[in-house]
């Protein structure tokens, strides 16, 4: 009897289900929708995770492809220039992130100097950390650490080394490896390095926005003509020179076989090249030791600035002025347009 009742109960439910098929369809539909929604959510999460993983892998790959020296600090490196190995030192500020383009300053040492000494003497690496720019200290030609400025000095001149090409290639390599602002590339040099800076400004005005020359001059040939060509484009110039300089005389000439143009002639060369005003604005320090002449109004906003240090001799450092700070402020205010 109980078995018959159970059979009747189950059969009744089946009959009800058969008689009301829509109820089952609704339940199945609801379950299907829930499952589809669940799968869509899971699929979305998986897609997001895969995208994040792709970005991380891409960034990691870029990091692996970067040269090891592209991280903050000072690094000693070399580059092959037409079969010759040339050395240099580079300093990258702690704030460098491989994304934001930074200014680049090439710093040229004096005859007999070297990159490490120049880094210590100028303090440009410390300045770079504060102001966020990259510094490269190229090494002159061995064994005397000289630069071929076209008329001076040492082995570089005797062997007719193409230091212009060295600096050009060095800038190009640095731009390949690091994020450099092409409108803010500069060169500064002292003594023989300053002479080289004059030459680079004249021959590589397509690269350099501005140059700085400290205790350096332009050479003259036996007929009294300046040995560097007129630049193909405008380039701002700052010159800092001691009036008591006996090695590279402020008023020209020379104690050795080199013939130096006077600092006034150097200034006139750049004023004419940039079409600046020939009437400078003159400022003198309170003690009279530092005289600043500003020749403004040049092509594309270029300027030529001369700092005469009355008691200054042949040096990088002078009383009453910070050479490094002065040069950086000038560079900072004179990018290419």
C-alpha contacts under 8 A as a table, 3 or more apart, distances in Angstrom:
res1	aa1	res2	aa2	distance
1	X	4	X	5.21
1	X	5	X	6.41
2	X	5	X	5.04
2	X	6	X	6.27
3	X	6	X	5.17
3	X	7	X	6.19
4	X	7	X	5.15
4	X	8	X	6.09
5	X	8	X	5.01
5	X	9	X	6.17
6	X	9	X	5.01
6	X	10	X	6.29
7	X	10	X	5.38
7	X	11	X	6.02
8	X	11	X	5.10
8	X	12	X	5.97
9	X	12	X	5.04
9	X	13	X	6.49
10	X	13	X	5.20
10	X	14	X	6.32
11	X	14	X	5.07
11	X	15	X	6.01
12	X	15	X	4.96
12	X	16	X	6.12
13	X	16	X	4.97
13	X	17	X	6.09
14	X	17	X	5.01
14	X	18	X	6.05
15	X	18	X	4.94
15	X	19	X	5.93
16	X	19	X	4.89
16	X	20	X	5.92
17	X	20	X	5.04
17	X	21	X	5.70
17	X	23	X	7.76
17	X	24	X	7.35
18	X	21	X	5.56
20	X	23	X	6.01
20	X	24	X	7.66
21	X	24	X	5.49
21	X	25	X	6.45
22	X	25	X	4.93
22	X	26	X	6.13
23	X	26	X	5.22
23	X	27	X	6.40
24	X	27	X	5.10
24	X	28	X	6.13
25	X	28	X	5.08
25	X	29	X	5.90
26	X	29	X	4.99
26	X	30	X	6.12
27	X	30	X	5.18
27	X	31	X	6.25
28	X	31	X	5.11
28	X	32	X	6.06
29	X	32	X	5.07
29	X	33	X	6.14
30	X	33	X	5.19
30	X	34	X	6.24
31	X	34	X	5.17
31	X	35	X	6.19
32	X	35	X	5.06
32	X	36	X	6.08
33	X	36	X	5.05
33	X	37	X	6.07
34	X	37	X	5.14
34	X	38	X	6.08
35	X	38	X	5.04
35	X	39	X	6.17
36	X	39	X	5.11
36	X	40	X	6.12
37	X	40	X	5.07
37	X	41	X	6.24
38	X	41	X	5.22
38	X	42	X	6.25
39	X	42	X	5.02
39	X	43	X	5.94
40	X	43	X	5.02
40	X	44	X	6.07
41	X	44	X	5.08
41	X	45	X	6.23
42	X	45	X	5.13
42	X	46	X	6.17
43	X	46	X	5.09
43	X	47	X	6.12
44	X	47	X	5.06
44	X	48	X	6.22
45	X	48	X	5.20
45	X	49	X	6.16
46	X	49	X	5.11
46	X	50	X	6.07
47	X	50	X	5.12
47	X	51	X	6.17
48	X	51	X	5.09
48	X	52	X	6.22
49	X	52	X	5.13
49	X	53	X	6.11
50	X	53	X	5.01
50	X	54	X	6.12
51	X	54	X	5.01
51	X	55	X	6.32
52	X	55	X	5.15
52	X	56	X	6.23
53	X	56	X	5.09
53	X	57	X	6.08
54	X	57	X	5.13
54	X	58	X	6.03
55	X	58	X	5.06
55	X	59	X	6.11
56	X	59	X	5.16
56	X	60	X	6.02
57	X	60	X	4.94
57	X	61	X	5.98
58	X	61	X	5.05
58	X	62	X	6.22
59	X	62	X	5.09
59	X	63	X	6.15
60	X	63	X	4.95
60	X	64	X	6.15
61	X	64	X	5.01
61	X	65	X	6.16
62	X	65	X	5.06
62	X	66	X	6.38
63	X	66	X	5.32
64	X	67	X	7.93
66	X	70	X	6.81
66	X	177	X	7.11
67	X	70	X	5.85
67	X	177	X	7.07
68	X	71	X	6.82
69	X	72	X	7.87
69	X	75	X	6.24
70	X	92	X	7.25
70	X	177	X	7.19
70	X	178	X	6.72
71	X	92	X	6.65
71	X	96	X	7.62
72	X	91	X	7.17
72	X	92	X	4.67
72	X	93	X	5.29
72	X	94	X	4.91
72	X	95	X	7.69
72	X	96	X	6.83
73	X	91	X	5.46
73	X	92	X	5.26
73	X	93	X	6.43
73	X	94	X	7.05
74	X	89	X	6.82
74	X	90	X	5.48
74	X	91	X	4.20
74	X	92	X	6.46
75	X	89	X	5.59
75	X	90	X	5.36
75	X	91	X	6.48
76	X	87	X	7.47
76	X	88	X	6.06
76	X	89	X	4.49
76	X	90	X	6.62
77	X	87	X	5.84
77	X	88	X	5.45
77	X	89	X	5.94
77	X	90	X	7.61
78	X	85	X	6.44
78	X	86	X	5.40
78	X	87	X	4.20
78	X	88	X	5.88
79	X	85	X	5.70
79	X	86	X	5.33
79	X	87	X	6.44
79	X	170	X	7.53
80	X	83	X	5.83
80	X	84	X	5.45
80	X	85	X	4.57
80	X	86	X	6.21
81	X	84	X	5.08
81	X	85	X	6.27
81	X	86	X	6.95
81	X	166	X	6.51
81	X	169	X	7.76
86	X	139	X	7.03
86	X	141	X	7.96
86	X	166	X	7.92
87	X	138	X	6.39
87	X	139	X	5.48
88	X	115	X	6.62
88	X	136	X	6.98
88	X	137	X	5.52
88	X	138	X	4.15
88	X	139	X	5.26
89	X	115	X	6.04
89	X	116	X	7.45
89	X	136	X	5.79
89	X	137	X	4.96
89	X	138	X	6.29
89	X	139	X	7.89
90	X	134	X	7.51
90	X	135	X	5.71
90	X	136	X	4.40
90	X	137	X	6.11
91	X	125	X	6.12
91	X	128	X	7.96
91	X	134	X	5.94
91	X	135	X	5.17
91	X	136	X	6.43
92	X	96	X	6.81
92	X	128	X	7.70
92	X	129	X	7.80
92	X	133	X	7.37
92	X	134	X	5.19
92	X	135	X	6.88
93	X	96	X	5.66
93	X	125	X	7.78
93	X	128	X	6.00
93	X	129	X	4.64
93	X	132	X	6.00
93	X	133	X	6.60
93	X	134	X	6.56
94	X	129	X	6.32
95	X	129	X	7.47
95	X	132	X	6.68
96	X	99	X	7.95
96	X	100	X	7.57
96	X	132	X	7.49
97	X	100	X	6.66
98	X	101	X	7.73
98	X	178	X	6.73
98	X	179	X	5.87
99	X	179	X	6.55
100	X	179	X	6.57
101	X	179	X	4.65
101	X	180	X	4.63
101	X	181	X	4.84
102	X	132	X	7.00
102	X	133	X	5.35
102	X	134	X	6.74
102	X	179	X	6.43
102	X	180	X	4.92
102	X	181	X	5.27
102	X	184	X	7.74
103	X	132	X	7.89
103	X	133	X	4.99
103	X	134	X	6.20
103	X	180	X	6.02
103	X	181	X	5.49
103	X	182	X	7.81
103	X	183	X	7.96
103	X	184	X	4.88
103	X	185	X	5.85
103	X	186	X	7.96
104	X	133	X	6.06
104	X	134	X	4.88
104	X	135	X	5.87
104	X	136	X	7.54
104	X	180	X	6.56
104	X	181	X	7.46
104	X	184	X	6.46
104	X	185	X	4.82
104	X	186	X	6.25
105	X	133	X	7.60
105	X	134	X	6.33
105	X	135	X	4.92
105	X	136	X	6.28
105	X	185	X	5.98
105	X	186	X	4.77
105	X	187	X	5.51
105	X	188	X	7.35
106	X	135	X	6.03
106	X	136	X	4.91
106	X	137	X	6.06
106	X	138	X	7.40
106	X	185	X	7.94
106	X	186	X	6.13
106	X	187	X	4.50
106	X	188	X	6.25
107	X	118	X	7.79
107	X	135	X	7.13
107	X	136	X	6.15
107	X	137	X	5.02
107	X	138	X	7.00
107	X	187	X	5.95
107	X	188	X	5.07
107	X	189	X	5.74
108	X	115	X	7.94
108	X	118	X	7.68
108	X	137	X	6.22
108	X	138	X	6.32
108	X	139	X	7.65
108	X	187	X	7.62
108	X	188	X	6.20
108	X	189	X	4.40
108	X	190	X	6.63
108	X	193	X	4.74
108	X	194	X	7.22
108	X	196	X	7.91
108	X	197	X	7.72
109	X	113	X	5.49
109	X	114	X	6.09
109	X	115	X	6.78
109	X	118	X	5.63
109	X	137	X	7.71
109	X	138	X	7.93
109	X	139	X	7.58
109	X	140	X	7.63
109	X	189	X	6.12
109	X	190	X	5.99
109	X	191	X	7.71
109	X	192	X	7.44
109	X	193	X	5.23
110	X	113	X	5.22
110	X	114	X	7.83
110	X	146	X	7.54
110	X	189	X	7.40
110	X	190	X	5.46
110	X	191	X	5.15
110	X	192	X	5.04
110	X	193	X	5.09
110	X	194	X	7.71
111	X	140	X	7.80
111	X	144	X	7.13
111	X	145	X	5.80
111	X	146	X	4.96
111	X	147	X	7.18
111	X	153	X	7.47
111	X	191	X	7.11
111	X	192	X	5.41
111	X	193	X	7.15
112	X	144	X	5.46
112	X	145	X	4.80
112	X	146	X	6.45
113	X	117	X	6.50
113	X	118	X	6.92
113	X	140	X	7.92
113	X	145	X	6.17
114	X	117	X	5.49
114	X	118	X	6.11
114	X	138	X	7.99
114	X	139	X	5.71
114	X	140	X	7.08
114	X	145	X	6.78
115	X	118	X	5.07
115	X	119	X	6.04
115	X	137	X	5.07
115	X	138	X	6.20
115	X	139	X	5.76
116	X	119	X	5.08
116	X	120	X	6.32
116	X	137	X	7.97
117	X	120	X	5.18
117	X	121	X	5.97
118	X	121	X	5.02
118	X	122	X	5.97
118	X	137	X	7.44
119	X	122	X	5.65
119	X	123	X	5.83
119	X	124	X	6.27
119	X	125	X	6.53
119	X	137	X	7.28
120	X	123	X	5.50
120	X	124	X	7.99
122	X	316	X	7.68
122	X	324	X	6.23
123	X	126	X	5.41
123	X	127	X	6.34
123	X	324	X	7.14
124	X	127	X	4.86
124	X	128	X	5.96
124	X	135	X	7.20
124	X	324	X	6.69
125	X	128	X	4.90
125	X	129	X	6.39
125	X	135	X	6.65
126	X	129	X	5.26
126	X	130	X	6.62
127	X	130	X	5.18
127	X	131	X	6.00
127	X	132	X	7.97
127	X	325	X	7.99
128	X	131	X	5.12
128	X	132	X	5.12
128	X	133	X	4.92
128	X	134	X	6.29
128	X	135	X	7.07
129	X	132	X	5.43
129	X	133	X	7.19
138	X	167	X	7.94
139	X	145	X	6.78
140	X	144	X	7.79
140	X	145	X	4.23
140	X	146	X	4.78
140	X	147	X	5.51
141	X	144	X	6.53
141	X	145	X	4.62
141	X	146	X	5.04
141	X	147	X	6.43
141	X	155	X	7.03
141	X	156	X	5.84
142	X	145	X	4.92
142	X	146	X	7.05
142	X	155	X	7.48
143	X	155	X	7.60
144	X	154	X	6.88
144	X	155	X	6.80
146	X	153	X	5.91
146	X	154	X	5.84
146	X	155	X	6.54
146	X	156	X	5.59
146	X	192	X	7.21
147	X	152	X	7.24
147	X	153	X	6.02
147	X	154	X	7.64
147	X	156	X	5.42
147	X	157	X	7.15
147	X	163	X	6.76
147	X	192	X	6.39
147	X	193	X	6.62
147	X	196	X	6.52
148	X	151	X	7.09
148	X	152	X	5.88
148	X	153	X	5.87
148	X	154	X	7.93
148	X	156	X	4.83
148	X	157	X	4.74
148	X	160	X	6.85
148	X	161	X	6.28
148	X	162	X	7.19
148	X	163	X	6.13
148	X	196	X	6.85
149	X	152	X	5.40
149	X	153	X	6.93
149	X	157	X	7.37
149	X	192	X	7.33
149	X	195	X	5.65
149	X	196	X	4.55
149	X	199	X	6.15
150	X	157	X	6.83
150	X	199	X	7.59
150	X	219	X	7.52
150	X	227	X	6.91
150	X	228	X	7.54
151	X	157	X	6.80
151	X	219	X	5.86
151	X	220	X	7.67
151	X	227	X	7.48
151	X	258	X	6.76
152	X	156	X	7.95
152	X	157	X	5.80
152	X	192	X	7.21
152	X	195	X	7.98
152	X	219	X	7.81
152	X	258	X	6.82
153	X	156	X	6.21
153	X	157	X	5.26
153	X	158	X	7.80
153	X	192	X	6.92
154	X	157	X	5.62
154	X	158	X	6.31
155	X	158	X	4.91
155	X	159	X	5.81
156	X	159	X	5.41
156	X	160	X	5.86
156	X	161	X	5.19
157	X	160	X	4.88
157	X	161	X	6.52
158	X	161	X	7.94
162	X	165	X	5.57
162	X	166	X	6.58
163	X	166	X	4.80
163	X	167	X	6.22
164	X	167	X	5.35
164	X	168	X	6.22
164	X	199	X	7.94
164	X	200	X	6.42
164	X	203	X	7.71
164	X	204	X	7.95
165	X	168	X	4.97
165	X	169	X	6.04
166	X	169	X	5.32
166	X	170	X	6.04
167	X	170	X	4.94
167	X	171	X	6.14
168	X	171	X	5.28
168	X	172	X	6.29
168	X	204	X	7.70
169	X	172	X	4.98
169	X	173	X	6.11
170	X	173	X	5.19
170	X	174	X	6.18
171	X	174	X	5.15
171	X	175	X	6.19
172	X	175	X	5.11
172	X	176	X	6.28
173	X	176	X	5.00
173	X	177	X	6.29
174	X	177	X	5.22
174	X	178	X	5.79
174	X	180	X	7.77
175	X	178	X	5.31
175	X	179	X	6.34
175	X	180	X	5.55
176	X	179	X	7.74
181	X	184	X	5.47
181	X	185	X	7.13
182	X	185	X	6.12
182	X	207	X	7.59
183	X	208	X	7.99
183	X	209	X	6.53
183	X	335	X	5.55
183	X	336	X	4.76
183	X	337	X	7.18
184	X	208	X	7.49
184	X	209	X	6.08
184	X	331	X	7.90
184	X	332	X	7.99
184	X	334	X	7.96
184	X	335	X	5.04
184	X	336	X	6.53
185	X	207	X	6.76
185	X	208	X	5.18
185	X	209	X	5.83
185	X	210	X	7.48
185	X	335	X	7.82
186	X	208	X	5.16
186	X	209	X	5.90
186	X	210	X	5.33
186	X	211	X	5.75
186	X	331	X	7.00
187	X	197	X	6.33
187	X	208	X	7.02
187	X	210	X	6.96
187	X	211	X	4.97
187	X	212	X	6.38
188	X	193	X	7.65
188	X	194	X	6.69
188	X	197	X	6.10
188	X	211	X	5.67
188	X	212	X	4.45
188	X	213	X	5.89
188	X	214	X	7.69
189	X	192	X	7.46
189	X	193	X	4.19
189	X	194	X	3.86
189	X	195	X	7.34
189	X	196	X	7.06
189	X	197	X	5.66
189	X	212	X	6.54
189	X	213	X	5.47
189	X	214	X	6.16
189	X	216	X	7.84
190	X	193	X	4.71
190	X	194	X	4.23
190	X	195	X	7.58
190	X	213	X	6.19
190	X	214	X	4.60
190	X	215	X	5.67
190	X	216	X	6.10
190	X	315	X	7.80
190	X	316	X	6.58
191	X	194	X	4.89
191	X	195	X	6.37
191	X	213	X	8.00
191	X	214	X	6.41
191	X	215	X	4.94
191	X	216	X	4.47
191	X	217	X	7.82
191	X	248	X	7.68
191	X	314	X	7.71
191	X	315	X	7.87
192	X	195	X	5.03
192	X	196	X	6.30
192	X	216	X	6.42
193	X	196	X	4.95
193	X	197	X	6.18
193	X	216	X	7.38
194	X	197	X	4.84
194	X	198	X	6.43
194	X	212	X	7.40
194	X	213	X	4.59
194	X	214	X	5.66
194	X	215	X	6.64
194	X	216	X	4.51
194	X	217	X	6.89
195	X	198	X	5.24
195	X	199	X	6.62
195	X	213	X	7.26
195	X	216	X	5.01
195	X	217	X	5.27
195	X	218	X	5.94
195	X	219	X	7.88
196	X	199	X	5.05
196	X	200	X	6.14
197	X	200	X	5.01
197	X	201	X	6.06
197	X	211	X	6.47
197	X	212	X	6.99
197	X	213	X	6.35
198	X	201	X	5.25
198	X	202	X	6.40
198	X	211	X	7.44
198	X	213	X	7.00
198	X	217	X	7.39
198	X	218	X	6.57
198	X	228	X	7.93
199	X	202	X	5.16
199	X	203	X	6.10
199	X	218	X	7.88
199	X	228	X	6.08
200	X	203	X	5.13
200	X	204	X	5.25
200	X	205	X	7.33
201	X	204	X	5.49
201	X	205	X	5.27
201	X	208	X	6.64
201	X	210	X	7.43
201	X	211	X	6.22
201	X	231	X	7.00
201	X	235	X	6.84
202	X	205	X	5.90
202	X	228	X	6.64
202	X	229	X	6.10
202	X	230	X	5.88
202	X	231	X	4.20
202	X	232	X	7.40
203	X	229	X	7.17
203	X	230	X	7.98
203	X	231	X	5.96
203	X	232	X	7.53
204	X	207	X	5.48
204	X	208	X	6.42
204	X	231	X	7.56
205	X	208	X	5.23
205	X	209	X	7.08
205	X	231	X	6.02
205	X	232	X	6.40
205	X	233	X	5.58
205	X	234	X	6.69
205	X	235	X	6.06
206	X	209	X	7.93
206	X	232	X	7.47
206	X	233	X	6.55
208	X	211	X	7.03
208	X	235	X	6.89
209	X	234	X	7.98
209	X	235	X	5.41
209	X	236	X	6.53
209	X	334	X	6.79
209	X	335	X	5.46
209	X	336	X	5.06
210	X	235	X	5.12
210	X	236	X	4.43
210	X	237	X	5.61
210	X	238	X	7.95
210	X	331	X	6.39
210	X	334	X	6.63
210	X	335	X	7.35
211	X	235	X	7.29
211	X	236	X	6.44
211	X	237	X	5.06
211	X	238	X	6.51
211	X	331	X	7.89
212	X	237	X	5.83
212	X	238	X	4.79
212	X	239	X	5.83
212	X	240	X	7.89
212	X	327	X	6.62
213	X	216	X	5.85
213	X	217	X	7.76
213	X	237	X	7.81
213	X	238	X	6.37
213	X	239	X	4.82
213	X	240	X	6.32
214	X	239	X	5.95
214	X	240	X	4.85
214	X	241	X	5.89
214	X	315	X	7.75
214	X	316	X	6.46
215	X	240	X	6.46
215	X	241	X	4.90
215	X	242	X	6.91
215	X	245	X	7.67
215	X	248	X	6.79
215	X	314	X	5.85
215	X	315	X	6.37
215	X	316	X	7.15
216	X	241	X	7.50
216	X	248	X	6.52
217	X	248	X	7.00
217	X	260	X	6.10
217	X	261	X	6.23
217	X	262	X	7.29
217	X	263	X	6.66
217	X	266	X	6.77
218	X	226	X	6.62
218	X	227	X	7.13
218	X	228	X	7.35
218	X	260	X	6.03
218	X	261	X	5.55
218	X	266	X	6.37
219	X	226	X	5.84
219	X	227	X	5.68
219	X	228	X	7.76
219	X	258	X	7.12
219	X	259	X	5.79
219	X	260	X	4.72
219	X	261	X	5.75
220	X	223	X	7.59
220	X	224	X	5.32
220	X	225	X	5.21
220	X	226	X	4.50
220	X	227	X	5.42
220	X	258	X	7.84
220	X	259	X	5.42
220	X	260	X	5.93
220	X	261	X	6.12
221	X	224	X	5.31
221	X	225	X	5.44
221	X	226	X	6.49
221	X	227	X	6.19
221	X	259	X	7.24
222	X	225	X	7.51
222	X	259	X	7.96
226	X	229	X	7.95
226	X	261	X	7.27
230	X	273	X	6.41
231	X	234	X	7.01
231	X	273	X	6.86
233	X	274	X	7.98
234	X	273	X	7.07
234	X	274	X	5.32
234	X	299	X	6.27
234	X	300	X	7.22
234	X	302	X	6.75
235	X	274	X	6.92
235	X	302	X	6.30
236	X	274	X	7.70
236	X	302	X	4.84
236	X	303	X	5.07
236	X	304	X	5.82
236	X	334	X	6.83
237	X	270	X	7.22
237	X	303	X	6.49
237	X	304	X	4.78
237	X	305	X	6.32
238	X	304	X	5.79
238	X	305	X	4.69
238	X	306	X	5.90
238	X	307	X	7.82
238	X	327	X	7.38
238	X	330	X	7.39
239	X	267	X	7.93
239	X	304	X	7.98
239	X	305	X	6.25
239	X	306	X	4.83
239	X	307	X	6.14
240	X	306	X	6.01
240	X	307	X	4.70
240	X	308	X	6.16
240	X	309	X	7.48
240	X	323	X	7.88
241	X	245	X	7.64
241	X	250	X	7.06
241	X	263	X	7.81
241	X	306	X	7.96
241	X	307	X	6.45
241	X	308	X	5.40
241	X	309	X	6.11
241	X	312	X	7.21
241	X	313	X	7.84
241	X	314	X	7.77
242	X	245	X	5.38
242	X	250	X	6.89
242	X	308	X	5.91
242	X	309	X	4.58
242	X	310	X	6.13
242	X	311	X	6.52
242	X	312	X	3.82
242	X	313	X	4.84
242	X	314	X	6.47
242	X	315	X	7.76
242	X	318	X	7.96
243	X	249	X	7.59
243	X	250	X	5.34
243	X	308	X	6.48
243	X	309	X	5.91
243	X	310	X	5.14
243	X	311	X	6.39
243	X	312	X	5.79
243	X	313	X	6.63
244	X	249	X	7.43
244	X	250	X	7.10
244	X	310	X	7.00
244	X	311	X	6.03
244	X	312	X	5.49
244	X	313	X	4.70
244	X	314	X	7.55
245	X	248	X	5.87
245	X	249	X	5.20
245	X	250	X	6.16
245	X	312	X	6.68
245	X	313	X	4.02
245	X	314	X	4.70
246	X	249	X	5.14
246	X	250	X	7.93
246	X	255	X	7.99
246	X	313	X	6.92
246	X	314	X	6.83
247	X	254	X	7.01
247	X	255	X	6.97
247	X	314	X	6.42
248	X	252	X	7.29
248	X	253	X	7.98
248	X	254	X	6.45
248	X	260	X	6.85
248	X	314	X	7.13
249	X	252	X	5.07
249	X	253	X	6.53
249	X	254	X	6.36
249	X	260	X	7.40
249	X	262	X	7.11
250	X	262	X	5.65
250	X	263	X	5.53
251	X	261	X	7.55
251	X	262	X	4.42
251	X	263	X	6.32
251	X	264	X	7.51
252	X	259	X	7.40
252	X	260	X	5.09
252	X	261	X	4.79
252	X	262	X	3.74
252	X	263	X	6.97
253	X	258	X	7.91
253	X	259	X	5.17
253	X	260	X	5.05
253	X	261	X	6.64
253	X	262	X	7.27
254	X	257	X	7.24
254	X	258	X	6.21
254	X	259	X	5.47
254	X	260	X	5.99
255	X	258	X	7.69
256	X	259	X	7.74
261	X	265	X	5.99
261	X	266	X	6.54
262	X	265	X	5.14
262	X	266	X	6.43
263	X	266	X	4.95
263	X	267	X	6.19
264	X	267	X	5.14
264	X	268	X	6.18
265	X	268	X	5.01
265	X	269	X	6.16
266	X	269	X	5.16
266	X	270	X	6.61
267	X	270	X	5.39
267	X	271	X	6.07
267	X	304	X	7.18
267	X	306	X	7.34
268	X	271	X	4.99
268	X	272	X	6.03
269	X	272	X	5.42
269	X	273	X	6.15
270	X	273	X	4.85
270	X	274	X	6.03
270	X	304	X	6.80
271	X	274	X	5.39
271	X	275	X	5.81
271	X	276	X	5.05
271	X	277	X	7.20
271	X	278	X	6.93
271	X	295	X	6.99
271	X	298	X	7.77
271	X	303	X	7.83
271	X	304	X	6.24
272	X	275	X	4.92
272	X	276	X	6.51
273	X	276	X	7.95
274	X	298	X	5.19
274	X	299	X	5.59
274	X	302	X	6.62
274	X	303	X	7.61
275	X	297	X	7.58
275	X	298	X	4.99
275	X	299	X	6.08
276	X	295	X	5.91
276	X	296	X	5.40
276	X	297	X	5.06
276	X	298	X	3.91
276	X	299	X	7.13
276	X	302	X	7.44
276	X	303	X	6.66
276	X	304	X	7.50
277	X	280	X	6.95
277	X	295	X	5.60
277	X	296	X	5.75
277	X	297	X	5.87
277	X	298	X	6.93
278	X	295	X	6.47
279	X	295	X	6.64
280	X	293	X	5.53
280	X	294	X	4.99
280	X	295	X	4.67
280	X	296	X	7.36
281	X	292	X	7.99
281	X	293	X	5.63
281	X	294	X	5.08
281	X	295	X	6.74
282	X	291	X	7.14
282	X	292	X	5.63
282	X	293	X	4.68
282	X	294	X	6.53
283	X	291	X	5.85
283	X	292	X	5.05
283	X	293	X	6.61
284	X	288	X	5.76
284	X	289	X	7.46
284	X	290	X	5.79
284	X	291	X	4.49
284	X	292	X	6.20
285	X	288	X	5.03
285	X	289	X	6.26
285	X	290	X	5.29
285	X	291	X	6.52
286	X	289	X	7.87
287	X	290	X	7.83
288	X	291	X	7.06
288	X	310	X	7.86
289	X	309	X	5.79
289	X	310	X	5.06
289	X	311	X	6.64
289	X	319	X	7.89
289	X	320	X	7.18
290	X	307	X	6.63
290	X	308	X	5.83
290	X	309	X	4.86
290	X	310	X	6.35
290	X	320	X	6.82
290	X	321	X	7.63
291	X	306	X	7.99
291	X	307	X	5.66
291	X	308	X	5.15
291	X	309	X	6.62
291	X	310	X	7.72
292	X	305	X	7.10
292	X	306	X	5.70
292	X	307	X	4.61
292	X	308	X	6.50
293	X	305	X	5.66
293	X	306	X	5.11
293	X	307	X	6.55
294	X	303	X	7.15
294	X	304	X	6.13
294	X	305	X	4.58
294	X	306	X	6.61
295	X	298	X	7.96
295	X	303	X	5.67
295	X	304	X	5.07
295	X	305	X	6.08
296	X	301	X	7.60
296	X	302	X	6.78
296	X	303	X	4.62
296	X	304	X	6.59
297	X	301	X	6.06
297	X	302	X	6.70
297	X	303	X	6.67
298	X	301	X	5.30
298	X	302	X	4.58
298	X	303	X	5.78
299	X	302	X	5.64
300	X	336	X	7.99
300	X	337	X	6.64
302	X	334	X	7.17
309	X	312	X	4.97
309	X	318	X	7.21
309	X	319	X	7.90
311	X	319	X	7.99
312	X	315	X	7.54
312	X	318	X	6.00
312	X	319	X	7.40
315	X	318	X	7.16
316	X	323	X	6.86
317	X	321	X	7.81
317	X	322	X	7.03
317	X	323	X	6.30
318	X	321	X	5.99
318	X	322	X	7.20
318	X	323	X	7.44
321	X	326	X	7.49
322	X	325	X	5.38
322	X	326	X	5.99
323	X	326	X	5.13
323	X	327	X	6.00
324	X	327	X	5.29
324	X	328	X	6.17
325	X	328	X	5.22
325	X	329	X	6.14
326	X	329	X	5.28
326	X	330	X	6.27
327	X	330	X	5.17
327	X	331	X	6.20
328	X	331	X	5.03
328	X	332	X	5.94
329	X	332	X	5.06
329	X	333	X	6.32
330	X	333	X	5.33
330	X	334	X	6.34
331	X	334	X	5.17
331	X	335	X	6.96
332	X	335	X	6.82
